[in-house]
Amino acid sequence: MPVVDGQKSSSEKFAGAERTYSIEALMGDGRALQAGTSHNLGQNFAKAFEIQFQGRDKTLQHVWTTSWGVSTRLIGGVIMTHGDDSGLILPPNVAPWQVVIIPIPRGNWKDTVLPACQAIRDELKAAGIRVKLDDDESQTPGWKYAEYEMRGVPLRLEIGPKDLEKRSVFSARRDTKAKAPLPMDGLAGSVRGLLDEIQANLLARALAFRESHTSTATTWAEFTATMEGRPGFVISPWCETDECEAAIKAETQATIRNIPFGSETPTGACVKCGKPAVVNAWFAKAY
Ligand SMILES: [Zn+2]
């Protein structure tokens, strides 16, 4: 999940913190999700709770503390970043099942297809791939295809009597829905290669989506037009005052997500009030 990392504005800062940092992700509907935060609490909380240590100079001092908020919200972020109308699309690196094998139950499949499926499952497992063989007879292959698509399993392998004859398996990617036969020889290697490709493709796709939904606005007319139109990130020069930030939010619902690390210092005027700008802030409508 691509994220923009940077510092929060003072009004979005955690109460009692010296500074708050966040990672911000863009969801498929163009709204930003604060995916995680960390807070530099300085000595503020140590003073409130009297947490002290003895320094090298033997004096008692208050500790410096941090607080980190990276939680189950990330799971929601993954769902909303990569999912499509067929359901979840899980990146292989975090998918509980990276591969599902579905036998095609034709003829004497239990004596032919099923042992082949079991052998392939064992081969993939031995190669460190998280694989499930679904040999449940109460559901059809078609039902299973839809089920594992919805669950976001990155790669599906279908194996029937004809595939056995050809010493191949039929593969279907969840991310692109591309289908192709894979030879049984060296299958673990080609499956690993495909999983790596899917992982890279999902990140590249999400990054391209974010880039195509990120624009800059230096005038208020531009800013409001962009916020009313296609949602996403808008980068604008800002004077760094709370009042101006509040006015922008009241008029457009957009909030400052963060000021990315290493941002260039603007030379022009604040997008809203026209006073000299101090930073380039990333705005968006957020969850
Ligand atoms: Zn301003």
Residues whose N, C-alpha, C, O or C-beta is under 5 A from the ligand:
A	BS01	ZN	C239 C244 C270 K272 C273 G274
